[in-house]
């Protein structure tokens, strides 16, 4: 499933080798509909700092299966717990 506008993703080496040394948090603006390799996608969005603030606009090329969706900067949704 493609990420949607507003999704916050933890992007690591599982998504692309370019993130081996430094994984990032990323807020999606939009996925592109450009033709790519199967399972890969170009995403426009913002790299986020530890506080969740946008620090740089970027376009990244990643494997969809390697992306980890976050509830907010640094917060995972855990089954049985409701986000505050």
PyMOL Python script that loads the backbone (N, CA, C, O; Angstrom):
from pymol import cmd

cmd.read_pdbstr("""\
ATOM      1  N   UNK A   1       0.844  -1.181   0.000  1.00  0.00           N
ATOM      2  CA  UNK A   1       0.000   0.000   0.000  1.00  0.00           C
ATOM      3  C   UNK A   1       0.891   1.247   0.000  1.00  0.00           C
ATOM      4  O   UNK A   1       1.854   1.330   0.762  1.00  0.00           O
ATOM      5  N   UNK A   2       0.565   2.193  -0.844  1.00  0.00           N
ATOM      6  CA  UNK A   2       1.359   3.417  -0.939  1.00  0.00           C
ATOM      7  C   UNK A   2       1.149   4.312   0.274  1.00  0.00           C
ATOM      8  O   UNK A   2       0.039   4.407   0.797  1.00  0.00           O
ATOM      9  N   UNK A   3       2.225   4.972   0.724  1.00  0.00           N
ATOM     10  CA  UNK A   3       2.059   5.983   1.776  1.00  0.00           C
ATOM     11  C   UNK A   3       1.162   7.110   1.255  1.00  0.00           C
ATOM     12  O   UNK A   3       1.102   7.365   0.052  1.00  0.00           O
ATOM     13  N   UNK A   4       0.471   7.775   2.176  1.00  0.00           N
ATOM     14  CA  UNK A   4      -0.423   8.870   1.814  1.00  0.00           C
ATOM     15  C   UNK A   4       0.096  10.187   2.363  1.00  0.00           C
ATOM     16  O   UNK A   4       0.961  10.216   3.238  1.00  0.00           O
ATOM     17  N   UNK A   5      -0.437  11.255   1.846  1.00  0.00           N
ATOM     18  CA  UNK A   5      -0.092  12.589   2.308  1.00  0.00           C
ATOM     19  C   UNK A   5      -0.311  12.682   3.817  1.00  0.00           C
ATOM     20  O   UNK A   5      -1.371  12.310   4.322  1.00  0.00           O
ATOM     21  N   UNK A   6       0.698  13.180   4.529  1.00  0.00           N
ATOM     22  CA  UNK A   6       0.615  13.332   5.977  1.00  0.00           C
ATOM     23  C   UNK A   6       1.183  12.172   6.764  1.00  0.00           C
ATOM     24  O   UNK A   6       1.438  12.310   7.960  1.00  0.00           O
ATOM     25  N   UNK A   7       1.391  11.013   6.117  1.00  0.00           N
ATOM     26  CA  UNK A   7       1.982   9.877   6.822  1.00  0.00           C
ATOM     27  C   UNK A   7       3.387  10.221   7.298  1.00  0.00           C
ATOM     28  O   UNK A   7       4.135  10.913   6.608  1.00  0.00           O
ATOM     29  N   UNK A   8       3.734   9.735   8.473  1.00  0.00           N
ATOM     30  CA  UNK A   8       5.084   9.897   8.998  1.00  0.00           C
ATOM     31  C   UNK A   8       5.748   8.534   8.977  1.00  0.00           C
ATOM     32  O   UNK A   8       5.229   7.567   9.534  1.00  0.00           O
ATOM     33  N   UNK A   9       6.905   8.469   8.325  1.00  0.00           N
ATOM     34  CA  UNK A   9       7.598   7.207   8.098  1.00  0.00           C
ATOM     35  C   UNK A   9       8.974   7.200   8.735  1.00  0.00           C
ATOM     36  O   UNK A   9       9.656   8.224   8.768  1.00  0.00           O
ATOM     37  N   UNK A  10       9.382   6.045   9.241  1.00  0.00           N
ATOM     38  CA  UNK A  10      10.761   5.835   9.674  1.00  0.00           C
ATOM     39  C   UNK A  10      11.434   5.147   8.491  1.00  0.00           C
ATOM     40  O   UNK A  10      11.077   4.024   8.136  1.00  0.00           O
ATOM     41  N   UNK A  11      12.403   5.819   7.885  1.00  0.00           N
ATOM     42  CA  UNK A  11      13.051   5.321   6.676  1.00  0.00           C
ATOM     43  C   UNK A  11      14.454   4.850   7.038  1.00  0.00           C
ATOM     44  O   UNK A  11      15.301   5.639   7.457  1.00  0.00           O
ATOM     45  N   UNK A  12      14.688   3.537   6.867  1.00  0.00           N
ATOM     46  CA  UNK A  12      15.964   2.917   7.232  1.00  0.00           C
ATOM     47  C   UNK A  12      16.541   2.188   6.023  1.00  0.00           C
ATOM     48  O   UNK A  12      16.025   2.298   4.911  1.00  0.00           O
ATOM     49  N   UNK A  13      17.607   1.451   6.256  1.00  0.00           N
ATOM     50  CA  UNK A  13      18.241   0.681   5.187  1.00  0.00           C
ATOM     51  C   UNK A  13      17.305  -0.394   4.631  1.00  0.00           C
ATOM     52  O   UNK A  13      17.538  -0.896   3.531  1.00  0.00           O
ATOM     53  N   UNK A  14      16.253  -0.756   5.366  1.00  0.00           N
ATOM     54  CA  UNK A  14      15.272  -1.716   4.850  1.00  0.00           C
ATOM     55  C   UNK A  14      14.521  -1.135   3.653  1.00  0.00           C
ATOM     56  O   UNK A  14      14.022  -1.877   2.807  1.00  0.00           O
ATOM     57  N   UNK A  15      14.443   0.195   3.585  1.00  0.00           N
ATOM     58  CA  UNK A  15      13.756   0.867   2.484  1.00  0.00           C
ATOM     59  C   UNK A  15      14.699   1.209   1.337  1.00  0.00           C
ATOM     60  O   UNK A  15      14.288   1.211   0.177  1.00  0.00           O
ATOM     61  N   UNK A  16      15.967   1.500   1.653  1.00  0.00           N
ATOM     62  CA  UNK A  16      16.936   1.862   0.617  1.00  0.00           C
ATOM     63  C   UNK A  16      18.340   1.891   1.218  1.00  0.00           C
ATOM     64  O   UNK A  16      18.520   2.328   2.355  1.00  0.00           O
ATOM     65  N   UNK A  17      19.337   1.424   0.454  1.00  0.00           N
ATOM     66  CA  UNK A  17      20.713   1.432   0.956  1.00  0.00           C
ATOM     67  C   UNK A  17      21.237   2.825   1.317  1.00  0.00           C
ATOM     68  O   UNK A  17      22.182   2.944   2.097  1.00  0.00           O
ATOM     69  N   UNK A  18      20.635   3.873   0.759  1.00  0.00           N
ATOM     70  CA  UNK A  18      21.113   5.231   1.069  1.00  0.00           C
ATOM     71  C   UNK A  18      20.889   5.620   2.533  1.00  0.00           C
ATOM     72  O   UNK A  18      21.455   6.607   3.003  1.00  0.00           O
ATOM     73  N   UNK A  19      20.067   4.848   3.260  1.00  0.00           N
ATOM     74  CA  UNK A  19      19.770   5.166   4.655  1.00  0.00           C
ATOM     75  C   UNK A  19      20.453   4.228   5.641  1.00  0.00           C
ATOM     76  O   UNK A  19      20.029   4.136   6.794  1.00  0.00           O
ATOM     77  N   UNK A  20      21.499   3.533   5.213  1.00  0.00           N
ATOM     78  CA  UNK A  20      22.262   2.630   6.091  1.00  0.00           C
ATOM     79  C   UNK A  20      22.933   3.422   7.205  1.00  0.00           C
ATOM     80  O   UNK A  20      22.809   3.069   8.377  1.00  0.00           O
ATOM     81  N   UNK A  21      23.627   4.466   6.859  1.00  0.00           N
ATOM     82  CA  UNK A  21      24.399   5.233   7.846  1.00  0.00           C
ATOM     83  C   UNK A  21      23.523   6.138   8.702  1.00  0.00           C
ATOM     84  O   UNK A  21      23.826   6.379   9.871  1.00  0.00           O
ATOM     85  N   UNK A  22      22.418   6.647   8.110  1.00  0.00           N
ATOM     86  CA  UNK A  22      21.602   7.615   8.845  1.00  0.00           C
ATOM     87  C   UNK A  22      20.124   7.480   8.473  1.00  0.00           C
ATOM     88  O   UNK A  22      19.661   8.098   7.515  1.00  0.00           O
ATOM     89  N   UNK A  23      19.391   6.670   9.235  1.00  0.00           N
ATOM     90  CA  UNK A  23      17.943   6.595   9.016  1.00  0.00           C
ATOM     91  C   UNK A  23      17.299   7.951   9.290  1.00  0.00           C
ATOM     92  O   UNK A  23      17.853   8.769  10.024  1.00  0.00           O
ATOM     93  N   UNK A  24      16.137   8.184   8.704  1.00  0.00           N
ATOM     94  CA  UNK A  24      15.447   9.460   8.903  1.00  0.00           C
ATOM     95  C   UNK A  24      13.972   9.238   9.222  1.00  0.00           C
ATOM     96  O   UNK A  24      13.408   8.179   8.948  1.00  0.00           O
ATOM     97  N   UNK A  25      13.367  10.268   9.809  1.00  0.00           N
ATOM     98  CA  UNK A  25      11.916  10.358   9.924  1.00  0.00           C
ATOM     99  C   UNK A  25      11.477  11.245   8.768  1.00  0.00           C
ATOM    100  O   UNK A  25      12.147  12.226   8.445  1.00  0.00           O
ATOM    101  N   UNK A  26      10.350  10.903   8.140  1.00  0.00           N
ATOM    102  CA  UNK A  26       9.940  11.554   6.900  1.00  0.00           C
ATOM    103  C   UNK A  26       8.427  11.729   6.889  1.00  0.00           C
ATOM    104  O   UNK A  26       7.684  10.771   7.098  1.00  0.00           O
ATOM    105  N   UNK A  27       7.969  12.969   6.641  1.00  0.00           N
ATOM    106  CA  UNK A  27       6.532  13.240   6.502  1.00  0.00           C
ATOM    107  C   UNK A  27       6.213  13.355   5.018  1.00  0.00           C
ATOM    108  O   UNK A  27       6.795  14.179   4.313  1.00  0.00           O
ATOM    109  N   UNK A  28       5.297  12.534   4.554  1.00  0.00           N
ATOM    110  CA  UNK A  28       4.963  12.452   3.131  1.00  0.00           C
ATOM    111  C   UNK A  28       4.102  13.638   2.696  1.00  0.00           C
ATOM    112  O   UNK A  28       3.106  13.971   3.338  1.00  0.00           O
ATOM    113  N   UNK A  29       4.510  14.268   1.588  1.00  0.00           N
ATOM    114  CA  UNK A  29       3.658  15.243   0.911  1.00  0.00           C
ATOM    115  C   UNK A  29       2.801  14.497  -0.106  1.00  0.00           C
ATOM    116  O   UNK A  29       1.581  14.655  -0.155  1.00  0.00           O
ATOM    117  N   UNK A  30       3.484  13.668  -0.930  1.00  0.00           N
ATOM    118  CA  UNK A  30       2.763  12.868  -1.916  1.00  0.00           C
ATOM    119  C   UNK A  30       3.673  11.806  -2.504  1.00  0.00           C
ATOM    120  O   UNK A  30       4.883  12.007  -2.613  1.00  0.00           O
ATOM    121  N   UNK A  31       3.092  10.674  -2.883  1.00  0.00           N
ATOM    122  CA  UNK A  31       3.842   9.701  -3.673  1.00  0.00           C
ATOM    123  C   UNK A  31       3.706  10.087  -5.150  1.00  0.00           C
ATOM    124  O   UNK A  31       2.652  10.560  -5.577  1.00  0.00           O
ATOM    125  N   UNK A  32       4.753   9.887  -5.908  1.00  0.00           N
ATOM    126  CA  UNK A  32       4.687  10.163  -7.345  1.00  0.00           C
ATOM    127  C   UNK A  32       4.123   8.951  -8.072  1.00  0.00           C
ATOM    128  O   UNK A  32       4.259   7.823  -7.598  1.00  0.00           O
ATOM    129  N   UNK A  33       3.499   9.173  -9.203  1.00  0.00           N
ATOM    130  CA  UNK A  33       2.984   8.068 -10.013  1.00  0.00           C
ATOM    131  C   UNK A  33       3.953   7.722 -11.146  1.00  0.00           C
ATOM    132  O   UNK A  33       3.553   7.171 -12.171  1.00  0.00           O
ATOM    133  N   UNK A  34       5.225   8.049 -10.949  1.00  0.00           N
ATOM    134  CA  UNK A  34       6.239   7.752 -11.952  1.00  0.00           C
ATOM    135  C   UNK A  34       6.452   6.240 -12.050  1.00  0.00           C
ATOM    136  O   UNK A  34       6.373   5.520 -11.054  1.00  0.00           O
ATOM    137  N   UNK A  35       6.721   5.780 -13.262  1.00  0.00           N
ATOM    138  CA  UNK A  35       7.011   4.369 -13.479  1.00  0.00           C
ATOM    139  C   UNK A  35       8.382   4.033 -12.882  1.00  0.00           C
ATOM    140  O   UNK A  35       9.378   4.684 -13.198  1.00  0.00           O
ATOM    141  N   UNK A  36       8.424   3.010 -12.016  1.00  0.00           N
ATOM    142  CA  UNK A  36       9.674   2.600 -11.365  1.00  0.00           C
ATOM    143  C   UNK A  36       9.731   1.078 -11.338  1.00  0.00           C
ATOM    144  O   UNK A  36       8.877   0.404 -11.914  1.00  0.00           O
ATOM    145  N   UNK A  37      10.732   0.552 -10.671  1.00  0.00           N
ATOM    146  CA  UNK A  37      10.820  -0.888 -10.462  1.00  0.00           C
ATOM    147  C   UNK A  37       9.662  -1.337  -9.570  1.00  0.00           C
ATOM    148  O   UNK A  37       9.174  -0.567  -8.743  1.00  0.00           O
ATOM    149  N   UNK A  38       9.228  -2.579  -9.742  1.00  0.00           N
ATOM    150  CA  UNK A  38       8.141  -3.127  -8.939  1.00  0.00           C
ATOM    151  C   UNK A  38       8.491  -3.047  -7.445  1.00  0.00           C
ATOM    152  O   UNK A  38       9.560  -3.492  -7.026  1.00  0.00           O
ATOM    153  N   UNK A  39       7.579  -2.473  -6.648  1.00  0.00           N
ATOM    154  CA  UNK A  39       7.770  -2.387  -5.204  1.00  0.00           C
ATOM    155  C   UNK A  39       8.519  -1.147  -4.737  1.00  0.00           C
ATOM    156  O   UNK A  39       8.710  -0.957  -3.535  1.00  0.00           O
ATOM    157  N   UNK A  40       8.945  -0.301  -5.668  1.00  0.00           N
ATOM    158  CA  UNK A  40       9.661   0.922  -5.336  1.00  0.00           C
ATOM    159  C   UNK A  40       8.786   2.125  -5.666  1.00  0.00           C
ATOM    160  O   UNK A  40       7.907   2.043  -6.524  1.00  0.00           O
ATOM    161  N   UNK A  41       9.029   3.249  -4.979  1.00  0.00           N
ATOM    162  CA  UNK A  41       8.233   4.454  -5.197  1.00  0.00           C
ATOM    163  C   UNK A  41       9.078   5.698  -4.907  1.00  0.00           C
ATOM    164  O   UNK A  41       9.957   5.676  -4.045  1.00  0.00           O
ATOM    165  N   UNK A  42       8.804   6.769  -5.628  1.00  0.00           N
ATOM    166  CA  UNK A  42       9.369   8.086  -5.323  1.00  0.00           C
ATOM    167  C   UNK A  42       8.387   8.801  -4.409  1.00  0.00           C
ATOM    168  O   UNK A  42       7.189   8.836  -4.689  1.00  0.00           O
ATOM    169  N   UNK A  43       8.888   9.373  -3.313  1.00  0.00           N
ATOM    170  CA  UNK A  43       8.064  10.133  -2.379  1.00  0.00           C
ATOM    171  C   UNK A  43       8.608  11.547  -2.235  1.00  0.00           C
ATOM    172  O   UNK A  43       9.816  11.743  -2.109  1.00  0.00           O
ATOM    173  N   UNK A  44       7.714  12.530  -2.254  1.00  0.00           N
ATOM    174  CA  UNK A  44       8.063  13.903  -1.901  1.00  0.00           C
ATOM    175  C   UNK A  44       7.655  14.110  -0.456  1.00  0.00           C
ATOM    176  O   UNK A  44       6.608  13.625  -0.026  1.00  0.00           O
ATOM    177  N   UNK A  45       8.480  14.833   0.299  1.00  0.00           N
ATOM    178  CA  UNK A  45       8.123  15.091   1.681  1.00  0.00           C
ATOM    179  C   UNK A  45       9.179  15.880   2.408  1.00  0.00           C
ATOM    180  O   UNK A  45      10.047  16.506   1.800  1.00  0.00           O
ATOM    181  N   UNK A  46       9.091  15.840   3.728  1.00  0.00           N
ATOM    182  CA  UNK A  46      10.008  16.582   4.583  1.00  0.00           C
ATOM    183  C   UNK A  46      10.731  15.640   5.531  1.00  0.00           C
ATOM    184  O   UNK A  46      10.116  14.788   6.171  1.00  0.00           O
ATOM    185  N   UNK A  47      12.038  15.805   5.612  1.00  0.00           N
ATOM    186  CA  UNK A  47      12.802  15.127   6.655  1.00  0.00           C
ATOM    187  C   UNK A  47      12.500  15.840   7.961  1.00  0.00           C
ATOM    188  O   UNK A  47      12.466  17.070   8.008  1.00  0.00           O
ATOM    189  N   UNK A  48      12.279  15.068   9.027  1.00  0.00           N
ATOM    190  CA  UNK A  48      11.932  15.636  10.326  1.00  0.00           C
ATOM    191  C   UNK A  48      13.085  15.491  11.307  1.00  0.00           C
ATOM    192  O   UNK A  48      13.835  14.516  11.259  1.00  0.00           O
ATOM    193  N   UNK A  49      13.222  16.477  12.204  1.00  0.00           N
ATOM    194  CA  UNK A  49      14.230  16.357  13.266  1.00  0.00           C
ATOM    195  C   UNK A  49      13.620  15.608  14.448  1.00  0.00           C
ATOM    196  O   UNK A  49      12.480  15.151  14.368  1.00  0.00           O
ATOM    197  N   UNK A  50      14.366  15.478  15.541  1.00  0.00           N
ATOM    198  CA  UNK A  50      13.915  14.710  16.707  1.00  0.00           C
ATOM    199  C   UNK A  50      12.655  15.298  17.340  1.00  0.00           C
ATOM    200  O   UNK A  50      11.891  14.574  17.979  1.00  0.00           O
ATOM    201  N   UNK A  51      12.430  16.599  17.171  1.00  0.00           N
ATOM    202  CA  UNK A  51      11.239  17.241  17.725  1.00  0.00           C
ATOM    203  C   UNK A  51      10.031  17.117  16.800  1.00  0.00           C
ATOM    204  O   UNK A  51       8.924  17.516  17.161  1.00  0.00           O
ATOM    205  N   UNK A  52      10.245  16.563  15.605  1.00  0.00           N
ATOM    206  CA  UNK A  52       9.154  16.416  14.650  1.00  0.00           C
ATOM    207  C   UNK A  52       8.974  17.593  13.721  1.00  0.00           C
ATOM    208  O   UNK A  52       7.983  17.670  12.996  1.00  0.00           O
ATOM    209  N   UNK A  53       9.941  18.528  13.737  1.00  0.00           N
ATOM    210  CA  UNK A  53       9.873  19.699  12.866  1.00  0.00           C
ATOM    211  C   UNK A  53      10.499  19.389  11.506  1.00  0.00           C
ATOM    212  O   UNK A  53      11.506  18.686  11.423  1.00  0.00           O
ATOM    213  N   UNK A  54       9.895  19.916  10.449  1.00  0.00           N
ATOM    214  CA  UNK A  54      10.445  19.738   9.108  1.00  0.00           C
ATOM    215  C   UNK A  54      11.744  20.537   8.993  1.00  0.00           C
ATOM    216  O   UNK A  54      11.781  21.729   9.297  1.00  0.00           O
ATOM    217  N   UNK A  55      12.811  19.859   8.548  1.00  0.00           N
ATOM    218  CA  UNK A  55      14.103  20.537   8.427  1.00  0.00           C
ATOM    219  C   UNK A  55      14.603  20.597   6.989  1.00  0.00           C
ATOM    220  O   UNK A  55      15.448  21.429   6.660  1.00  0.00           O
ATOM    221  N   UNK A  56      14.081  19.709   6.120  1.00  0.00           N
ATOM    222  CA  UNK A  56      14.533  19.726   4.733  1.00  0.00           C
ATOM    223  C   UNK A  56      13.494  19.034   3.856  1.00  0.00           C
ATOM    224  O   UNK A  56      13.019  17.944   4.175  1.00  0.00           O
ATOM    225  N   UNK A  57      13.149  19.691   2.739  1.00  0.00           N
ATOM    226  CA  UNK A  57      12.262  19.047   1.769  1.00  0.00           C
ATOM    227  C   UNK A  57      13.103  18.118   0.912  1.00  0.00           C
ATOM    228  O   UNK A  57      14.194  18.484   0.477  1.00  0.00           O
ATOM    229  N   UNK A  58      12.588  16.896   0.667  1.00  0.00           N
ATOM    230  CA  UNK A  58      13.339  15.896  -0.084  1.00  0.00           C
ATOM    231  C   UNK A  58      12.412  15.078  -0.965  1.00  0.00           C
ATOM    232  O   UNK A  58      11.209  14.985  -0.722  1.00  0.00           O
ATOM    233  N   UNK A  59      13.003  14.492  -1.989  1.00  0.00           N
ATOM    234  CA  UNK A  59      12.374  13.430  -2.762  1.00  0.00           C
ATOM    235  C   UNK A  59      13.231  12.199  -2.535  1.00  0.00           C
ATOM    236  O   UNK A  59      14.450  12.246  -2.703  1.00  0.00           O
ATOM    237  N   UNK A  60      12.595  11.088  -2.152  1.00  0.00           N
ATOM    238  CA  UNK A  60      13.352   9.864  -1.876  1.00  0.00           C
ATOM    239  C   UNK A  60      12.786   8.711  -2.701  1.00  0.00           C
ATOM    240  O   UNK A  60      11.593   8.669  -2.998  1.00  0.00           O
ATOM    241  N   UNK A  61      13.661   7.778  -3.063  1.00  0.00           N
ATOM    242  CA  UNK A  61      13.306   6.590  -3.840  1.00  0.00           C
ATOM    243  C   UNK A  61      13.482   5.393  -2.924  1.00  0.00           C
ATOM    244  O   UNK A  61      14.604   5.067  -2.535  1.00  0.00           O
ATOM    245  N   UNK A  62      12.381   4.733  -2.576  1.00  0.00           N
ATOM    246  CA  UNK A  62      12.416   3.694  -1.539  1.00  0.00           C
ATOM    247  C   UNK A  62      11.560   2.483  -1.899  1.00  0.00           C
ATOM    248  O   UNK A  62      10.660   2.561  -2.735  1.00  0.00           O
ATOM    249  N   UNK A  63      11.868   1.351  -1.239  1.00  0.00           N
ATOM    250  CA  UNK A  63      11.036   0.158  -1.332  1.00  0.00           C
ATOM    251  C   UNK A  63       9.870   0.311  -0.357  1.00  0.00           C
ATOM    252  O   UNK A  63      10.071   0.604   0.822  1.00  0.00           O
ATOM    253  N   UNK A  64       8.682   0.115  -0.844  1.00  0.00           N
ATOM    254  CA  UNK A  64       7.489   0.287  -0.012  1.00  0.00           C
ATOM    255  C   UNK A  64       7.506  -0.650   1.188  1.00  0.00           C
ATOM    256  O   UNK A  64       7.126  -0.248   2.287  1.00  0.00           O
ATOM    257  N   UNK A  65       7.942  -1.899   0.994  1.00  0.00           N
ATOM    258  CA  UNK A  65       7.920  -2.879   2.091  1.00  0.00           C
ATOM    259  C   UNK A  65       8.905  -2.549   3.207  1.00  0.00           C
ATOM    260  O   UNK A  65       8.772  -3.074   4.312  1.00  0.00           O
ATOM    261  N   UNK A  66       9.894  -1.688   2.944  1.00  0.00           N
ATOM    262  CA  UNK A  66      10.878  -1.334   3.959  1.00  0.00           C
ATOM    263  C   UNK A  66      10.496  -0.138   4.801  1.00  0.00           C
ATOM    264  O   UNK A  66      11.208   0.197   5.748  1.00  0.00           O
ATOM    265  N   UNK A  67       9.389   0.518   4.483  1.00  0.00           N
ATOM    266  CA  UNK A  67       8.959   1.704   5.225  1.00  0.00           C
ATOM    267  C   UNK A  67       8.212   1.301   6.484  1.00  0.00           C
ATOM    268  O   UNK A  67       7.439   0.343   6.473  1.00  0.00           O
ATOM    269  N   UNK A  68       8.440   2.032   7.573  1.00  0.00           N
ATOM    270  CA  UNK A  68       7.754   1.786   8.839  1.00  0.00           C
ATOM    271  C   UNK A  68       6.953   3.026   9.198  1.00  0.00           C
ATOM    272  O   UNK A  68       7.520   4.087   9.462  1.00  0.00           O
ATOM    273  N   UNK A  69       5.616   2.885   9.207  1.00  0.00           N
ATOM    274  CA  UNK A  69       4.755   4.021   9.509  1.00  0.00           C
ATOM    275  C   UNK A  69       4.767   4.317  10.999  1.00  0.00           C
ATOM    276  O   UNK A  69       4.781   3.406  11.827  1.00  0.00           O
ATOM    277  N   UNK A  70       4.762   5.599  11.327  1.00  0.00           N
ATOM    278  CA  UNK A  70       4.774   6.069  12.710  1.00  0.00           C
ATOM    279  C   UNK A  70       3.493   6.835  12.989  1.00  0.00           C
ATOM    280  O   UNK A  70       2.881   7.378  12.069  1.00  0.00           O
ATOM    281  N   UNK A  71       3.082   6.884  14.249  1.00  0.00           N
ATOM    282  CA  UNK A  71       1.922   7.666  14.656  1.00  0.00           C
ATOM    283  C   UNK A  71       2.281   9.144  14.734  1.00  0.00           C
ATOM    284  O   UNK A  71       1.432  10.004  14.498  1.00  0.00           O
ATOM    285  N   UNK A  72       3.497   9.434  15.055  1.00  0.00           N
ATOM    286  CA  UNK A  72       4.011  10.788  15.181  1.00  0.00           C
ATOM    287  C   UNK A  72       5.504  10.660  15.266  1.00  0.00           C
ATOM    288  O   UNK A  72       6.014   9.540  15.269  1.00  0.00           O
ATOM    289  N   UNK A  73       6.233  11.755  15.334  1.00  0.00           N
ATOM    290  CA  UNK A  73       7.686  11.668  15.383  1.00  0.00           C
ATOM    291  C   UNK A  73       8.159  10.794  16.543  1.00  0.00           C
ATOM    292  O   UNK A  73       8.005  11.163  17.707  1.00  0.00           O
ATOM    293  N   UNK A  74       8.728   9.645  16.224  1.00  0.00           N
ATOM    294  CA  UNK A  74       9.296   8.770  17.240  1.00  0.00           C
ATOM    295  C   UNK A  74       8.301   7.963  18.041  1.00  0.00           C
ATOM    296  O   UNK A  74       8.687   7.345  19.033  1.00  0.00           O
ATOM    297  N   UNK A  75       7.034   7.939  17.655  1.00  0.00           N
ATOM    298  CA  UNK A  75       6.023   7.206  18.422  1.00  0.00           C
ATOM    299  C   UNK A  75       5.360   6.148  17.557  1.00  0.00           C
ATOM    300  O   UNK A  75       4.814   6.458  16.499  1.00  0.00           O
ATOM    301  N   UNK A  76       5.407   4.902  18.007  1.00  0.00           N
ATOM    302  CA  UNK A  76       4.736   3.809  17.313  1.00  0.00           C
ATOM    303  C   UNK A  76       3.357   3.601  17.924  1.00  0.00           C
ATOM    304  O   UNK A  76       3.153   3.830  19.116  1.00  0.00           O
ATOM    305  N   UNK A  77       2.423   3.170  17.102  1.00  0.00           N
ATOM    306  CA  UNK A  77       1.126   2.775  17.623  1.00  0.00           C
ATOM    307  C   UNK A  77       1.263   1.343  18.101  1.00  0.00           C
ATOM    308  O   UNK A  77       1.599   0.455  17.317  1.00  0.00           O
ATOM    309  N   UNK A  78       1.009   1.111  19.363  1.00  0.00           N
ATOM    310  CA  UNK A  78       1.122  -0.218  19.950  1.00  0.00           C
ATOM    311  C   UNK A  78      -0.281  -0.781  20.158  1.00  0.00           C
ATOM    312  O   UNK A  78      -1.143  -0.094  20.707  1.00  0.00           O
ATOM    313  N   UNK A  79      -0.523  -2.027  19.727  1.00  0.00           N
ATOM    314  CA  UNK A  79      -1.866  -2.597  19.944  1.00  0.00           C
ATOM    315  C   UNK A  79      -2.245  -2.551  21.424  1.00  0.00           C
ATOM    316  O   UNK A  79      -1.427  -2.840  22.297  1.00  0.00           O
ATOM    317  N   UNK A  80      -3.491  -2.184  21.686  1.00  0.00           N
ATOM    318  CA  UNK A  80      -3.971  -2.143  23.068  1.00  0.00           C
ATOM    319  C   UNK A  80      -3.721  -0.810  23.762  1.00  0.00           C
ATOM    320  O   UNK A  80      -4.208  -0.593  24.871  1.00  0.00           O
ATOM    321  N   UNK A  81      -2.976   0.076  23.132  1.00  0.00           N
ATOM    322  CA  UNK A  81      -2.727   1.400  23.719  1.00  0.00           C
ATOM    323  C   UNK A  81      -3.251   2.456  22.783  1.00  0.00           C
ATOM    324  O   UNK A  81      -3.113   2.341  21.566  1.00  0.00           O
ATOM    325  N   UNK A  82      -3.844   3.473  23.337  1.00  0.00           N
ATOM    326  CA  UNK A  82      -4.355   4.573  22.527  1.00  0.00           C
ATOM    327  C   UNK A  82      -3.368   5.725  22.582  1.00  0.00           C
ATOM    328  O   UNK A  82      -2.871   6.060  23.657  1.00  0.00           O
ATOM    329  N   UNK A  83      -3.071   6.346  21.429  1.00  0.00           N
ATOM    330  CA  UNK A  83      -2.190   7.511  21.437  1.00  0.00           C
ATOM    331  C   UNK A  83      -2.817   8.663  22.216  1.00  0.00           C
ATOM    332  O   UNK A  83      -4.035   8.840  22.199  1.00  0.00           O
ATOM    333  N   UNK A  84      -2.003   9.424  22.881  1.00  0.00           N
ATOM    334  CA  UNK A  84      -2.498  10.588  23.638  1.00  0.00           C
ATOM    335  C   UNK A  84      -2.552  11.810  22.776  1.00  0.00           C
ATOM    336  O   UNK A  84      -2.942  12.879  23.244  1.00  0.00           O
TER     337      UNK A  84
END
""", "prot")
cmd.dss("prot")
cmd.show_as("cartoon", "prot")
cmd.util.cbc("prot")
cmd.orient("prot")
